[in-house]
Amino acid sequence: MKTKILLSIFGLLAITVFFSSFGTTQSKADSKGPLITNSFAIDKGYYGYVWKIYVEAEDPTGDMYKIISTVDQPGWGHYHPDAILIKPQNRHHLKGYIQWNTFSSNTSYITDSTLITLRVSIFDKAGNESNTVVFPFEFVSRSVPKYELPSPFNKDDPRLGYVNIDLYDPFSASQEVPEPHD
């Protein structure tokens, strides 16, 4: 009797697993995630510079969800990531720029020659991450030379959102800074 009950339970479990594989959602392992196909940003600017980071991306499933930006700074470490939600009309294909106003409320100045690295990737709703693009940036006191945007960004591309990361000057003794993040 116990054997029949165990076989019945095992059979029901097997049938449930078999039919659940016909669902409409894809798992992370077999879905294609977003792909950043083009990117551009200048690599120098003064403290307070309005930095525009241009990206073009596509997602075959049309469910791009958010742009994630992370910053590394020698002498400080990793900052908390920042997320920009992607508008529904841009979830299959997006092209534009994210804007970072590099002036920070945490410090009045970033030392000349301070280097940071911005990493940008895109996640879809299933949690799949795109390739990561890396943008080095050096703070300089001199003016930024004029530049021309390369194709495909030489048109009126829209702003996709703002990067909200406040920098710290690790060499300033006058500011209270929290512990850096790993």
C-alpha positions as CSV (number, residue, x, y, z in Angstrom):
1,M,0.0,0.0,0.0
2,K,2.8,2.4,0.9
3,T,4.5,1.6,-2.4
4,K,1.4,2.6,-4.4
5,I,1.1,5.9,-2.5
6,L,4.8,6.7,-3.1
7,L,4.5,5.8,-6.8
8,S,1.4,7.9,-7.1
9,I,3.1,10.9,-5.5
10,F,6.2,10.4,-7.6
11,G,4.1,10.2,-10.8
12,L,2.2,13.4,-9.9
13,L,5.4,15.1,-9.2
14,A,6.9,14.0,-12.6
15,I,3.8,15.1,-14.5
16,T,3.9,18.5,-12.7
17,V,7.5,19.0,-13.6
18,F,6.9,17.9,-17.2
19,F,4.0,20.3,-17.8
20,S,5.6,23.2,-16.0
21,S,8.4,23.2,-18.6
22,F,5.8,24.5,-21.2
23,G,5.5,27.9,-19.5
24,T,5.9,31.1,-21.4
25,T,8.7,32.6,-19.3
26,Q,12.4,32.0,-20.1
27,S,15.0,31.2,-17.5
28,K,18.1,33.3,-17.1
29,A,20.2,30.5,-18.6
30,D,18.3,30.2,-22.0
31,S,17.3,33.8,-22.6
32,K,19.3,36.4,-24.4
33,G,20.1,39.5,-22.5
34,P,20.7,43.1,-23.6
35,L,23.7,44.1,-25.7
36,I,25.4,47.5,-25.6
37,T,26.4,47.9,-29.3
38,N,28.0,51.4,-29.2
39,S,29.3,53.8,-26.5
40,F,31.2,57.0,-26.2
41,A,32.3,59.5,-23.5
42,I,35.1,62.0,-23.3
43,D,37.9,61.1,-20.8
44,K,38.7,64.5,-19.1
45,G,36.8,67.3,-17.5
46,Y,36.9,69.8,-14.7
47,Y,35.2,69.2,-11.3
48,G,31.5,70.1,-11.8
49,Y,31.6,69.1,-15.5
50,V,28.4,67.8,-17.0
51,W,29.6,64.5,-18.3
52,K,27.5,62.8,-21.0
53,I,28.0,59.1,-21.5
54,Y,26.5,57.9,-24.7
55,V,25.2,54.3,-25.1
56,E,23.3,52.4,-27.7
57,A,21.8,49.0,-26.8
58,E,19.3,46.4,-28.0
59,D,17.5,43.5,-26.5
60,P,16.0,40.8,-28.7
61,T,13.2,40.1,-26.1
62,G,12.5,43.9,-25.6
63,D,12.6,43.9,-21.9
64,M,15.5,46.1,-21.0
65,Y,14.8,47.4,-17.5
66,K,17.6,49.5,-16.0
67,I,21.0,51.0,-16.7
68,I,23.4,50.4,-13.8
69,S,26.4,52.7,-13.3
70,T,29.2,51.9,-10.8
71,V,32.3,54.0,-10.0
72,D,35.7,53.0,-8.8
73,Q,38.1,55.6,-7.5
74,P,41.7,55.0,-6.4
75,G,42.2,56.0,-2.8
76,W,38.5,55.5,-2.1
77,G,37.2,52.3,-3.6
78,H,33.8,51.3,-5.0
79,Y,30.7,53.5,-4.7
80,H,27.2,52.2,-4.4
81,P,25.7,51.4,-7.9
82,D,23.2,53.8,-9.3
83,A,20.2,52.7,-11.4
84,I,18.3,54.5,-14.2
85,L,15.0,52.9,-15.2
86,I,14.5,52.5,-18.9
87,K,11.3,53.9,-20.4
88,P,8.9,51.3,-22.0
89,Q,9.4,52.8,-25.5
90,N,13.2,52.1,-25.2
91,R,13.1,48.5,-24.0
92,H,13.8,46.9,-27.3
93,H,16.3,49.5,-28.6
94,L,17.8,52.6,-26.9
95,K,20.2,55.2,-27.9
96,G,21.0,58.4,-26.0
97,Y,23.1,59.5,-23.1
98,I,23.2,59.3,-19.4
99,Q,24.2,62.5,-17.7
100,W,26.4,62.9,-14.6
101,N,26.8,66.3,-13.1
102,T,30.2,65.7,-11.5
103,F,29.8,68.3,-8.7
104,S,29.2,66.4,-5.5
105,S,27.4,67.5,-2.3
106,N,30.0,65.6,-0.3
107,T,33.0,67.7,-1.2
108,S,33.8,71.2,-2.4
109,Y,36.6,70.0,-4.7
110,I,38.1,67.0,-6.3
111,T,41.9,67.1,-6.7
112,D,43.4,67.7,-10.1
113,S,44.4,64.5,-11.8
114,T,42.0,62.4,-9.8
115,L,41.0,59.4,-11.9
116,I,37.7,57.5,-11.7
117,T,36.3,54.6,-13.7
118,L,32.7,54.5,-14.6
119,R,31.2,51.1,-15.6
120,V,27.9,50.9,-17.3
121,S,25.8,47.8,-18.0
122,I,22.1,47.1,-18.7
123,F,19.8,44.6,-17.0
124,D,16.6,43.2,-18.4
125,K,13.6,42.2,-16.3
126,A,14.8,38.6,-16.0
127,G,18.0,39.8,-14.4
128,N,20.3,39.2,-17.4
129,E,23.2,41.6,-17.6
130,S,24.6,43.1,-20.8
131,N,28.2,43.5,-21.6
132,T,29.9,46.2,-19.5
133,V,31.4,49.3,-21.0
134,V,34.2,51.1,-19.1
135,F,34.8,54.8,-19.2
136,P,37.9,56.3,-17.5
137,F,37.7,59.9,-16.5
138,E,40.3,62.3,-15.2
139,F,39.6,65.5,-13.4
140,V,41.6,68.4,-14.8
141,S,41.6,72.1,-14.0
142,R,42.0,73.3,-17.5
143,S,39.1,73.7,-19.9
144,V,37.8,70.8,-21.9
145,P,38.6,70.9,-25.6
146,K,35.7,70.9,-28.1
147,Y,34.9,67.5,-29.5
148,E,32.6,66.0,-32.2
149,L,30.4,63.1,-31.3
150,P,31.1,60.0,-33.4
151,S,28.5,58.2,-35.3
152,P,25.8,57.0,-34.3
153,F,25.7,59.7,-31.6
154,N,26.1,62.7,-33.9
155,K,22.3,63.4,-33.9
156,D,20.0,64.8,-31.3
157,D,20.1,61.9,-28.9
158,P,17.8,62.1,-25.8
159,R,18.9,62.0,-22.2
160,L,18.1,58.6,-20.8
161,G,18.5,59.7,-17.1
162,Y,20.9,61.0,-14.5
163,V,23.8,59.3,-12.7
164,N,23.4,60.1,-9.0
165,I,26.7,59.2,-7.4
166,D,28.4,61.7,-5.1
167,L,32.2,61.6,-5.1
168,Y,34.5,62.0,-2.2
169,D,38.0,63.5,-2.2
170,P,40.0,60.8,-0.3
171,F,42.8,63.3,0.3
172,S,40.7,65.9,2.1
173,A,40.9,65.8,5.9
174,S,38.1,68.4,6.2
175,Q,35.2,66.1,5.2
176,E,33.5,63.3,7.1
177,V,33.4,60.3,4.8
178,P,31.7,57.0,5.3
179,E,33.5,53.7,4.8
180,P,34.2,52.8,1.2
181,H,32.3,49.9,-0.4
182,D,33.8,46.7,-1.7
